[in-house]
Amino acid sequence: MKNNNEILVFDTDPGLDDATALLLLSRLDRYPDYVVATYGNAPVETTYRNAVVLTRFLGENAYVAAGASEALTGAKHTFGDFHGIDGMAGIAEELTERTGASDVLRRPAHTLTDLAEELKKQENITYIAVGPLTTLAILLRDEEIRKKISRVLVMGGGIRQFNRAHDAEYNFAADPIAVGEVLNSGVDLTIFPLDLTNEDASLTDAQIDGLEAIGTLPEYIRMFRHNLFQTESTIIFRLRCCTTRCPLCTPDSRSRFASCR
């Protein structure tokens, strides 16, 4: 359950990993009050669609907004297809129709300006960012909003493990200027580096078969299968989502970096 009066913001670029994070938060009764889509795994138009669809699919009622569409420098971001061309293993269109999200998506999206005005009405905000930090950096430039944020939890960076050139991690590499602004903003900040998400929270192919036999969310099984690491001798799916080690789910220190065991 949420802490008293806690407002949860989830800044995301779904993506199969973030879709799993939202599922976990939903099942833990910690679904965000605000879901903010950003560019990252896909363009913001795609990640916004996915955020709306996932929120509907999970039976949740959250304020979904479209955040930043590009880095603060305006640098062109290269989108991969690891998560499928739609960011959701090819099932986004199907889920859009099944959940009735088409009606929502035909309306203008809540903008970053709309979100800022909403957050100014709140107190005791916990802000989780699991994609590029551009949206968060923009929001933190507003002193009124910054004072409302009690803590920030970020999945990004790396200590010994990296997934981009020059010892960089995907989320931080997308907008280094935004990273600098967030690090120097003075907020209570905990960083969950890539090293944590690469620890062995793993499912074998046989275990996914077992989940499929007893589970009630075949759509997620399809996402898991899409995300299998084909290059490994044992085919596995790693739960790459910060919620597996997030203080919202498991107590952790308030240090600048969450611990790597």
Protein Blocks (a to p, Z undefined) as FASTA:
>chain_A
ZZehiacdddddehjklmmmmmmmmmnopacfbdcddehjbcfklmmmmmmmmmmmnopa
cddddddfbdfkopacdddfknojnonnopmmmmmmmnopmmmmmpccddfklmmmmmmm
pghiacddfbdfklmmmmmmpmklmmmpmbdcddedjfkbccbehhiafklmmommlmmm
mmmnopacddddfklmmpccdcdfklmmmmmmmmcblklmmmmmmmpcfkbmbdcddddd
fklmgfklpccdfbfbdcdZZ
